């Protein structure tokens, strides 16, 4: 795979990294370990996870404990204070089975309040600096979905990397290509592209990933939860060529057909007070609508109900919509999904 310099970290990384949500949330421990080992064998060395990704850190730690020197580990926390993030770092070190973390990121800094909190005198950034002085972390990054806020974060000069969605759908929503990526480059920051496949909503994997890799980024981190997904993504990365005009137009046509209310599977809407697995409902709906897997989707929906996560029991409190970085009408979408599966 082609390799790129991750900004001023001077880390040299293959253009394809590993997004750690799926191995923490929709795999068994055995499946996760096989997937991670396959990824390393295929040349993936950059692994991104988070405290919020359930078992992801622990599974990465177990898989790579004996080959720590071969991988670059990145994780993140939503904590905003110095004391809280120092506790999170220690927990991450334990779960990842390592004595240092290559990149620790402030997770989901999406509002002025978030940014003010982490930059304050007793904010999380000060905790990361202390951890870096103690050798617990090497580099400091920031992630989010709001380019305006991330631009402000970049301009502080405090961060080595920025992580943001870069995909054909978000090109027309967040537009990170227009100002954020050039700003990061002017600060010699590494750029990590999350959601290159828009949370799995785009069917044309080859074109979607090539679009992201064609932008001014260093590494793309699609979420992977199986050996097949690893091999599919690695195949695209190894034969990577920028999109030509005809391919871009085809991808753009699919993106426009999806509309603006597509769930990107980030999970920021969780947890639901009613115990509804919102992200899973919309993943199953995507299987049903776009991937010609209607029967597996029906079975998955019935299993959700049997497990006590019934989307029909939505109390319409709206907490999920307040947390969604895409401002999706989640309550309305849940109703539509329920109606669809009940009719099916």
Secondary structure, 3 states (H helix, E strand, C coil): CCEEECHHHCCEEECECEECHHHHHCCCHHHHHHHHHHHHHCCCCEEECCCCCCCHHHHHHHHHHHHHHHCEEEEEECCCEHHHHHHHHHHHHHHCCCCCEEEEEECCCCCHHHHHHHHCCCEHHHHHHHHHHCCCEEEEEEECCCHHHHHHHHHCCCCCEEEEECCCCHHHCCCCCCCHHHHHHHCCCEEEEECCCHHHCCCCHHHHHHHHHCCCCCEECCECCCHHHHHHHHHHHHCCCCCCHHHHHHHHHHHHHHCCCCCCCCCCCCCCCCCCCHHHHHHHHHHHHHCCCHHHHHHHHHHHHHCCCCHHHCCCCCHHHHHCCCCCCHHHHHHHHHHHHHHC
